[in-house]
Every structure is written in structure tokens, then in C-alpha cells.
């Protein structure tokens, strides 16, 4: 008993003091780590806010400039408004040969035709590459991917000669018909990747029921491709609505101008340019793009995410 009483406290209690100090060090380390993580999070948010402000500043400046008198736009380049000049919108709407709504309608016709053409042709081409077996499939698929790297300016001259010989210049057909031939390889590749992620058991089940490729495509594959189709629709809308070069080449009659070409008509190299009206109509032309992206963002993210996983 006397020997037991003479033992040190550290021997009778085991390693409790060491364990306590270890837990204290771990808690201090976790607190230090969480503090550092919180600081890094704040720094990232501050950097993102500053970068976002830098990127959105030109748009904010254009909005503010559309509400300024024409003579003060470049004299006062800041974002502070001393008054509202709403006449830029009314003057800009009727400044050209037709009301600006006429050019928005022309753009809408081209956009709707391009969207329908891309959805039909690219989905059918994607189904062929993803599900059908034919000779030269890999070769044709590789050639299709190579066309993504081919600039539009390389083929514009032979295309213009072709469309000029068949009398399509100064019509909307050169801007729509090529998309009906699945020339947008990016969307074909997007849909191919999406279809490859759909289980082939669904095809086999439909084939057992007597369905052929057209029925499998229309009843099985197409309903499951909604995210990819929505992504194609949104991108086609944005790219076609903002297309300036193609419309400038093929459309020479002011009655056929689309929105980008009509905005170019506000800039006159021989007389004073109405910058206020130009900025006002630029804001009006951005509203459809903003609304499409706002309401279609969920489908856009879902389509890209599910396609990238495959």
C-alpha cells in the first residue's frame, strides 16, 4: 500500500495530461485553420466582386449613357446621373428607315429558323453518330470535329458565290439553311456526348417491341435529350441574335437588316453620330438575350453539366 501511495500522479492517472494537451493543440489548430479558411473565403469574395465590377462596368456605363444628353456622354464619362434623358429611347426607336421593332422582328425570324434548323439537323446527326453503325463512322466524326476549328471567314467567299448564283443574297435563307445541314459541329458533339450517356437497354427494349430507328429516336431518345436541346436553343439564340458579320455580308437592303446591322447604321462617318440613341437601342437589343439567359440558365447549366460528366 505504501508503495502504491508513493507512486507519482502521472503513473496512477496514465497519460491523461498528455491527452489533454494533445486535444488542446488539436482544438487550437482547428480554430486556426477555420480562421484561415474564413479569411481566404473573404479574400476570394472580394476579388470576385472586384472582377465582376470591372466586367460589368461597360454595361453599366452604356445604360447610364443611354440616359444622358448626346453632348454629355463623353464629357461626363462617370456613372453619376444629373438627370434622365428618355428621349434617346424614343428618338432611337424611330431614327432609322423603319421603327427599331422592324429590325428586331427580322432578327427574330432568323433566330427562330436557326433554332429549329439546329434542333432538327444536329439531333439527327448526333443520333447517327451515337447509335448507328456504318463504315467510316469514326473518320466522319473526326472530320466533323475538325470543322469546329475552321473559322467562318474561311468559307464565306465560296458560300457567298454559291448563294449569289442561286439568288439567295439579300434574303434570310443564307443565314438559316446552312444550319439545316448540321453545320454547327459543336452542337452535334454536345448531343453525341449526351446520347452516349443514355443506357442502350432502352433502345433494345424499344427494338423488342418492334420499333425502328426513327421511332426509337422520336419516342425514346429525343424526350431524354431535353437538357441538351435546351442548351442548343439558348446558345443558338445568343449567337444568332448577336451575329453581325453574316448579316452584314448577305443583307444589303435596309428592309432586311437585323439588329446588329441596324445598330451599325447609327454610326455615320460623314455626320455626327447619335451616341445616345445608339446606346439606348443597344440596351433594347440586349433585353431579349438577358431574358433568355435568365429563364434558361437552369437548363443551360444542367445540359452542360450532364454532358460533361459523360
BELLIN-V616908 format. One record per residue. RES is the residue in one letter. PHI is phi in degrees with one decimal (none if undefined). NEAR is the number of other ideal C-beta (glycine too) atoms within 12 Angstrom. D_CENTER is the distance of its C-alpha to the mean C-alpha in whole Angstrom. Layout:
<<RES & PHI & NEAR & D_CENTER> <RES & PHI & NEAR & D_CENTER>>
This chain:
<<X & none & 6 & 83> <X & -65.5 & 6 & 84> <X & -66.9 & 8 & 82> <X & -66.0 & 9 & 79> <X & -69.4 & 10 & 79> <X & -81.9 & 10 & 79> <X & -66.9 & 13 & 76> <X & -64.8 & 11 & 73> <X & -66.0 & 11 & 71> <X & -65.4 & 11 & 68> <X & -77.3 & 14 & 70> <X & -76.4 & 14 & 70> <X & -95.2 & 13 & 67> <X & 75.8 & 13 & 65> <X & -108.7 & 13 & 62> <X & -59.1 & 14 & 61> <X & -61.2 & 16 & 61> <X & -65.1 & 13 & 58> <X & -65.9 & 13 & 56> <X & -61.9 & 14 & 56> <X & -64.8 & 13 & 55> <X & -65.9 & 14 & 52> <X & -64.7 & 15 & 51> <X & -63.8 & 14 & 51> <X & -64.2 & 14 & 49> <X & -65.6 & 14 & 46> <X & -65.1 & 14 & 46> <X & -64.4 & 14 & 46> <X & -64.4 & 14 & 44> <X & -66.4 & 14 & 41> <X & -63.9 & 14 & 41> <X & -64.5 & 14 & 41> <X & -65.4 & 14 & 38> <X & -64.3 & 14 & 36> <X & -66.1 & 14 & 37> <X & -65.5 & 14 & 35> <X & -63.1 & 14 & 32> <X & -65.3 & 14 & 32> <X & -65.9 & 14 & 32> <X & -62.2 & 14 & 30> <X & -62.4 & 14 & 27> <X & -63.2 & 14 & 28> <X & -62.5 & 14 & 28> <X & -61.0 & 14 & 24> <X & -64.6 & 14 & 23> <X & -63.8 & 14 & 25> <X & -63.7 & 14 & 23> <X & -65.4 & 15 & 20> <X & -64.2 & 14 & 21> <X & -64.3 & 14 & 22> <X & -63.9 & 13 & 19> <X & -63.6 & 14 & 17> <X & -64.2 & 16 & 20> <X & -64.5 & 14 & 20> <X & -73.1 & 12 & 16> <X & -89.5 & 16 & 16> <X & -59.2 & 17 & 20> <X & -58.7 & 17 & 19> <X & -66.6 & 21 & 17> <X & -62.4 & 22 & 20> <X & -64.3 & 26 & 23> <X & -67.4 & 28 & 21> <X & -62.8 & 26 & 22> <X & -65.5 & 28 & 25> <X & -66.8 & 34 & 26> <X & -69.7 & 35 & 26> <X & -107.2 & 29 & 28> <X & -109.0 & 32 & 31> <X & -62.3 & 25 & 34> <X & -59.2 & 27 & 33> <X & -78.5 & 14 & 36> <X & -103.6 & 21 & 34> <X & -64.1 & 28 & 31> <X & -96.4 & 16 & 31> <X & -79.2 & 13 & 35> <X & -125.1 & 19 & 33> <X & -80.2 & 17 & 30> <X & -77.1 & 16 & 30> <X & -99.9 & 19 & 28> <X & -86.3 & 14 & 31> <X & -105.7 & 20 & 32> <X & -92.4 & 14 & 36> <X & -172.4 & 13 & 35> <X & -106.0 & 16 & 32> <X & -112.9 & 27 & 32> <X & -75.0 & 18 & 31> <X & -66.2 & 21 & 33> <X & -60.6 & 34 & 30> <X & -74.6 & 26 & 28> <X & -69.7 & 18 & 31> <X & -69.1 & 25 & 32> <X & -66.7 & 34 & 28> <X & -62.7 & 25 & 28> <X & -118.3 & 20 & 31> <X & -78.6 & 29 & 31> <X & -94.4 & 29 & 30> <X & -60.1 & 15 & 32> <X & -118.5 & 20 & 30> <X & -58.1 & 19 & 29> <X & -62.3 & 34 & 25> <X & -61.7 & 20 & 24> <X & -63.4 & 22 & 26> <X & -73.7 & 37 & 23> <X & -66.9 & 29 & 20> <X & -66.3 & 22 & 22> <X & -60.7 & 33 & 22> <X & -63.6 & 38 & 18> <X & -64.3 & 23 & 18> <X & -63.3 & 26 & 20> <X & -65.0 & 40 & 18> <X & -65.2 & 36 & 15> <X & -63.3 & 24 & 17> <X & -63.1 & 29 & 19> <X & -68.1 & 40 & 16> <X & -63.5 & 34 & 14> <X & -61.7 & 24 & 18> <X & -64.4 & 32 & 18> <X & -66.0 & 41 & 15> <X & -63.1 & 35 & 16> <X & -72.5 & 29 & 20> <X & -72.1 & 30 & 20> <X & -69.0 & 41 & 18> <X & -68.2 & 37 & 19> <X & -67.8 & 30 & 22> <X & -65.3 & 36 & 22> <X & -65.2 & 39 & 20> <X & -62.7 & 32 & 23> <X & -64.5 & 27 & 26> <X & -71.1 & 33 & 24> <X & -88.8 & 33 & 24> <X & -120.3 & 31 & 27> <X & -84.6 & 24 & 30> <X & -116.9 & 11 & 32> <X & -149.8 & 13 & 33> <X & -68.7 & 8 & 35> <X & 78.4 & 14 & 32> <X & -61.9 & 18 & 29> <X & -66.4 & 13 & 28> <X & -64.6 & 13 & 29> <X & -65.0 & 21 & 27> <X & -66.0 & 25 & 24> <X & -65.3 & 16 & 24> <X & -63.9 & 17 & 25> <X & -60.6 & 30 & 21> <X & -67.7 & 20 & 20> <X & -64.8 & 13 & 21> <X & -67.9 & 25 & 20> <X & -63.8 & 19 & 16> <X & -85.5 & 13 & 18> <X & -87.2 & 17 & 20> <X & -64.5 & 10 & 19> <X & -63.9 & 22 & 19> <X & -68.3 & 13 & 22> <X & -71.3 & 11 & 24> <X & -102.8 & 19 & 24> <X & -66.5 & 21 & 24> <X & -68.5 & 13 & 28> <X & -63.0 & 13 & 29> <X & -64.5 & 27 & 27> <X & -63.3 & 24 & 28> <X & -61.7 & 15 & 31> <X & -62.4 & 19 & 31> <X & -69.1 & 27 & 29> <X & -69.6 & 20 & 32> <X & -69.4 & 12 & 35> <X & -96.7 & 14 & 34> <X & 78.5 & 12 & 33> <X & -99.7 & 23 & 30> <X & -66.9 & 23 & 29> <X & 70.1 & 22 & 28> <X & -132.7 & 24 & 27> <X & -82.8 & 34 & 24> <X & -61.4 & 27 & 24> <X & -63.2 & 36 & 23> <X & -89.4 & 42 & 20> <X & -113.4 & 32 & 20> <X & -58.6 & 25 & 22> <X & -56.7 & 32 & 21> <X & -71.2 & 36 & 18> <X & -73.1 & 23 & 21> <X & -104.4 & 20 & 22> <X & 58.5 & 31 & 19> <X & -82.3 & 29 & 18> <X & -85.9 & 34 & 15> <X & -64.4 & 30 & 16> <X & -60.4 & 29 & 13> <X & -71.8 & 41 & 12> <X & -62.6 & 36 & 16> <X & -62.8 & 31 & 16> <X & -58.8 & 41 & 13> <X & -72.9 & 46 & 16> <X & -60.3 & 35 & 19> <X & -62.1 & 29 & 18> <X & -69.8 & 37 & 18> <X & -66.1 & 38 & 21> <X & -64.0 & 25 & 23> <X & -84.2 & 24 & 22> <X & -82.8 & 32 & 24> <X & -58.6 & 16 & 28> <X & -73.9 & 17 & 30> <X & -61.5 & 11 & 33> <X & -65.3 & 23 & 31> <X & -63.9 & 27 & 31> <X & -64.6 & 15 & 35> <X & -64.0 & 15 & 36> <X & -67.6 & 25 & 35> <X & -69.8 & 18 & 36> <X & -63.6 & 11 & 40> <X & -77.3 & 14 & 39> <X & 96.5 & 10 & 39> <X & -83.5 & 19 & 36> <X & -96.2 & 16 & 35> <X & -62.5 & 21 & 31> <X & -60.3 & 17 & 30> <X & -70.9 & 16 & 31> <X & -62.1 & 29 & 30> <X & -65.2 & 30 & 26> <X & -78.8 & 19 & 27> <X & -99.9 & 20 & 28> <X & -111.8 & 28 & 27> <X & -75.4 & 36 & 24> <X & -59.6 & 25 & 22> <X & -63.4 & 17 & 22> <X & -84.2 & 24 & 21> <X & -94.9 & 37 & 18> <X & -56.3 & 23 & 16> <X & -59.7 & 32 & 14> <X & -68.1 & 44 & 13> <X & -65.8 & 34 & 13> <X & -65.4 & 32 & 11> <X & -62.0 & 39 & 8> <X & -61.6 & 43 & 9> <X & -62.5 & 35 & 10> <X & -67.0 & 36 & 7> <X & -64.8 & 32 & 5> <X & -63.4 & 38 & 9> <X & -61.2 & 33 & 9> <X & -65.0 & 26 & 7> <X & -67.5 & 28 & 8> <X & -74.2 & 40 & 12> <X & -62.5 & 37 & 12> <X & -93.0 & 27 & 12> <X & -69.2 & 29 & 14> <X & -108.7 & 25 & 17> <X & -65.7 & 22 & 19> <X & -62.0 & 34 & 19> <X & -65.6 & 36 & 20> <X & -66.2 & 23 & 23> <X & -74.5 & 26 & 24> <X & -93.7 & 33 & 25> <X & -110.2 & 35 & 26> <X & -111.5 & 17 & 29> <X & -81.7 & 17 & 30> <X & -57.1 & 18 & 29> <X & -68.0 & 19 & 29> <X & -100.9 & 29 & 26> <X & -60.8 & 32 & 24> <X & -92.7 & 41 & 20> <X & -59.9 & 38 & 19> <X & -59.0 & 33 & 18> <X & -70.5 & 32 & 22> <X & -65.0 & 38 & 23> <X & -63.7 & 36 & 22> <X & -63.5 & 25 & 24> <X & -68.4 & 29 & 27> <X & -71.1 & 33 & 27> <X & -90.2 & 22 & 28> <X & -113.5 & 15 & 31> <X & -77.9 & 9 & 33> <X & -100.3 & 6 & 37> <X & -133.6 & 8 & 37> <X & -67.1 & 15 & 35> <X & -88.0 & 21 & 31> <X & -85.1 & 31 & 31> <X & -66.6 & 32 & 28> <X & -61.0 & 35 & 28> <X & -66.6 & 38 & 27> <X & -62.4 & 32 & 25> <X & -66.6 & 36 & 23> <X & -65.0 & 37 & 24> <X & -72.3 & 37 & 22> <X & -65.8 & 33 & 19> <X & -64.0 & 30 & 19> <X & -62.4 & 30 & 19> <X & -70.4 & 35 & 17> <X & -81.6 & 27 & 14> <X & -60.4 & 20 & 15> <X & -59.9 & 27 & 14> <X & -63.8 & 28 & 10> <X & -63.2 & 19 & 11> <X & -68.5 & 16 & 13> <X & -62.8 & 27 & 10> <X & -67.8 & 24 & 8> <X & -65.1 & 15 & 11> <X & -83.6 & 16 & 13> <X & -104.4 & 29 & 10> <X & -62.6 & 18 & 9> <X & -62.6 & 17 & 12> <X & -69.4 & 25 & 11> <X & -64.0 & 28 & 8> <X & -65.0 & 17 & 9> <X & -65.2 & 22 & 12> <X & -65.7 & 31 & 11> <X & -69.7 & 25 & 10> <X & -64.9 & 18 & 13> <X & -68.1 & 26 & 16> <X & -73.5 & 30 & 15> <X & -71.4 & 17 & 15> <X & -73.0 & 13 & 18> <X & -63.9 & 21 & 20>>
